[in-house]
Amino acid sequence: MLGMCRGRRKFLAASLALLFIPALTWLYLSVGSFQVKPLPLSPLEAQSSTLVGGAGERQALELRVRAVEEENRALRRELSRPPRSPSARLPNSSHRGNQSRTHSEEGTGDNEGQKAAAVGNSSDCVQQPVVDKCETIHVAIVCAGYNASRDVVTLVKSVLFHRRNPLHFHFITDSIAQQILSSLFHTWMVPAVKVDFYDADELKSEVSWIPNKHYSGIYGLMKLVLTKTLPSDLQRVIVLDTDITFATDIAELWAVFHKFKGQQVLGLVENQSDWYLGNLWKNHRPWPALGRGFNTGVILLLLDRLRKLRWEQMWRLTAERELMSMLSTSLADQDIFNAVIKQNPFLVHQLPCFWNVQLSDHTRSEKCYKDVSDLKVIHWNSPKKLRVKNKHVEFFRNLYLTFLEYDGNLLRRELFGCPSEADHNSENLQKTLSELDEDDPCYEFRRERFTVHRTHLYFLHYEYEPSSDNTDVTLVAQLSMDRLQMLEAICKHWEGPISLALYLSDAEAQQFLRYAQGSEVLMSRGNVGYHIVYKEGQFYPVNLLRNVAMRQVNTPYMFLSDIDFLPMYGLYEYLRKSVVQLDMANNKKALVVPAFETLRYRLSYPKSKAELLSQLDMGTLFTFRYHVWTKGHAPTNFAKWRTATTPYRVQWEADFEPYVMVRRDSPEYDRRFVGFGWNKVAHIMELDAQEYEFVVLPNAYMIHMPHAPSFDITKFRSNKQYRVCLKTLKEEFQQNMSRRYGFAALKYMTAENNS
């Protein structure tokens, strides 16, 4: 009897459920403006559904239930989509359709395992916050060595191009990268950008115990210690590899921090290769990872929460445990991050894949995007870089090259409406420029003296240790793109260290890079420092270039030359011997190397003084500029040099401009002289004012090679105002000399008037 009653109650309950489900469905569909949660069947209802008489009725009930649940999911998706905003755009419909296969319905990128780990910590309706207009975005980058310092500039350009917020870059660098990047940012003078450096050498002991096979070396492990390295009051940071290119405003990525839930402290994109699945080749044994694992080229770090979770201890214990069987890392920090996540999946907030489109040979990156608007961040995460295999690689390469060759001067954009820290260098520069008279016919000449040119030191790898005998000499010169062909010849004639300043645009710098990397002669020389001074203004800043090259000399002496001169074979060793012979260390001497020229593009270069004198007598060679500017080298006394066997002293005369070897601490060139005219003359005058003794070397020589006239000498010859301004600047320089050196400097004005 009791069983019959229970059976009737169950049948009644099932019948009521069947009657009410259409009503509930109508209610769900009609209420679109309220937050709706799913109404799953209760255990009683689920059990009763199996007792409904007839298979057709049971199937109809199941279809109705599934329809209600599907409508419910659709409402949840609609309600959970945050509104669009300029600073935090959502992907378009093609994104959402693409994401639905790999990411959560909310667009946060959380996978199902992570959702389960974060139960009770999430909400179905997430409002996408807008990044404040003046909120500073913090970016951390590990950068070491010459090549990485060059690569990171393209990343920085892409970030600066799109950004609308103040930026604070945190560079973890070795001494080389710090020297290069500190000079670059100091001369770049980009508003609302702050840069701090952290010594990677001090962090090596933290990770050097980890065996690592990755090509990035020990620096590939530095991201593990950022919680300890970066300031303790810094709460969040975006961490980037140097081979990243941004195709959108970095503020969009910064806004994703607000989507972190529960104990999520790491924002990462799923790895787009099968590396961690272990099926790339036979016996491939990767580190443990959650599914495909995560790529660490782009990381969002919640530093404050990581510190509370004792991140340092967490990753160390994990690394120690895994290394007992794995023996070393293959992908540096990425292996350890993934091993930690495998044990603690709740730590990760999975980012949509377009925040790290990975372009290595074995990636599935094309599954991540459908069209150009899908792309946010391009990651060249392969040692092959731009030569990687990808069916859309040409598009990605062109995007990369756009920023590679983009004029960095155009990125000096102000962020209006945001207070920024006072930049005293910029303020002093603006004050100085404001004091110049714009109606002055020579205004552009005067302004050039104060122009700050963006400068990238050591554009290529440099490796040289000066000799221990303190006689080493560096050849110093400057050039532009039209003199590039002289580099190989000079390297063949001068085996010692060379410091070169190259005046190039961003696009020309890349042409030079390709030229140098394709030259066996240049690539075989590690002791040549190439320093790029980027073009700005209408004049060739010849003396600024010379000063840049001089400042990077790390030998006791320097030979001040020009790029269109070939020094005699063996001059390097001859000058080193002269250092000892003439006691250069204890005397202020300028050793003069006599200059000659040829009008022939193909010259059998004289291998001795006797051979040079023979060519001089035959008219193959001439003393330099004897027919157009005799005064420039007349004091060298070529007649005496022909028969001289020992060094001899000469006196300064007006317009004297020889090529000399001096100590590294000699005065710099005066920056007011730009383009053509008086740039070397003023420097030699200052050497004389400082009581340098001019000594001509009897067995040294250099030869000027012919080339087309420069743009600046053409302006000098054709533009009367150019010559007037040069004369004005010369007179001002002489007056400055009189004030600095007193009565002794009066001879320069007298000599000029008598010449």
Secondary structure, DSSP 8 states (H G I E B T S, - for coil): -HHHHHHHHHHHHHHHHHHHHHHHHHHHHH--SS--------HHHHHHHTTSSSHHHHHHHHHHHHHHHHHHHHHHHHHH-----TTS----HHHHHHHTTTS-TTSS---HHHHHHTTTS--S--------TT--EEEEEEE-HHHHHHHHHHHHHHHHHH--S-EEEEEEE-HHHHHHHHHHHHHH--TTEEEEEEEGGGGHHHHTTS-B-STTGGGGGGGGGHHHHS-TT--EEEEE-TTEEESS-HHHHHHGGGG--TT--EEEEE-SBSGGGT-SSTT------STT-EEEEEEEEEHHHHHHTTHHHHHHHHHHHHHHHH-SBSSTHHHHHHHHHHH-GGGEEEE-GGGSEE-STTB-GGGG-SSGGG-SEEE--STTGGG---TTHHHHHHHHHHHHTS-GGGG----TT------HHHHHHHHHHHTS-TTSTTHHHHHHTT----EES--S-------TTS--EEEEEEEEGGGTTHHHHHHHH--S-EEEEEEE-HHHHHHHHHHHHT-HHHHT-SSEEEEEEE--SSS--HHHHHHHHHHT--SSEEEE--TTEEE-TTHHHHHHHHHHHTTGGGS-EEEEE-EEE-S-SS----SSHHHHHHHHHHTS-EETTTTT-GGGTGGG-HHHHHH--S-EEE---TT---EEEEETTS----TT--SSSSHHHHHHHHHHHTT-EEEE-TT--EEE------HHHHHHHH-HHHHHHHHHHHHHHHHHHHHHHGGGGHHHHHHHHH-
